[in-house]
Amino acid sequence: MTEQSTPAFSHYSVMLSECIDGLNIDPHGTYVDCTLGGGGHSLEIAKRLQAGGRLICIDQDPAALAAAGARLSDYADRITFVHNNFSNIRAILDDLGVDNVNGALIDLGVSSYQLDTPERGFSYQHDAPLDMRMDPSSPRSAYDIVNGESFEELRRIISEYGEERFANSIAKNIIRAREEKPVETTFDLVDIIKRSIPAKNRQEGGHPAKRTFQAIRIAVNDELAIIEPTVKSLISVLAPGGRLCVLTFHSLEDRIVKQTYQAAAKGCTCPPDFPVCICGKKPEIEIITRKPMTASEEELAENNRSHSAKLRICEKI
């Protein structure tokens, strides 16, 4: 691939105004963008900060950090860039000497750059080595999962993370194919998936490989397992009145965020039949969005990838 054909790092900032409004930004506060991506959300946060305000931008993809660093250069005096996974938020803040923050944002969407750069191996639309790592230095890629996991684990990943009803057939055919030779490219995997789904069902819900690719990407990057502990960590470091905004694009992600918020808002974990509370746990947050916010009609017309977006906001008590 020539340099000219590689897309610039970009990521449509989904529900941008809703996220920025949801953070209720204090111009002198400290904020964390846990998923910097193309820097769209960070740019709007940085614009609203004044003297003493600080923005910490985290991403595990060096390409995102490099591109966003240039995009946000006018606000470099108030921004700290961190190459890390947002699941390490407590350690990141400790290293920076930050005790609490006034707001944090997590955008769990995959960047347009990652999807549209063939050599990253995220897309079923381009033939490329199976990869799907958001952090290219991570040890395990999609190739390792597809060629190394057992039938049962492949079936579980595809069924649970992709909600693919033909997961059994797809996993079985992956095992058969790799007995002949490794499944090396995205199109190798697409061909297996197409063979595994009955012809009449291949056009349901978009491209037949969409759900399986999503599932493997989630497994490669351990995307679901890190959500609950990260949300809990962010709630614990929010200053009173501080806001947390989490933008999800998958029903499983949204469910985890919803349940984590609910537990933090409830406080007491004593059994319902206990006459008085003995655990001593108090509510940590107030849930601002009883139902998740979704993209406006105008945004949906402009960006198809916003259709599955759900935004949940909470505020530290």
Protein Blocks (a to p, Z undefined) as FASTA:
>chain_A
ZZklpccdddddehklmmmmmnopafkbccddfblmnommmmmmmmmpcehiacddddfb
fklmmmmmmmmmmmmmmcccddddfklmmmmmmmnopabdcbdcddfbdcfklmmmmkno
mafkbccddehpablkbmbdfklmmmmmcfklmmmmmmmmnopaklmmmmmmmmmmmmmp
ccfbfklmmmmmmmmpcfklmmggiafklmmmmmmmmmmnommmmmmmmmmmmmmmpceh
iacddddfbfklmmmmmmmmmmmmnopacdfklmbdfklpacfbdcfblbacdddfklmm
mmmklmmgccdddddZZ
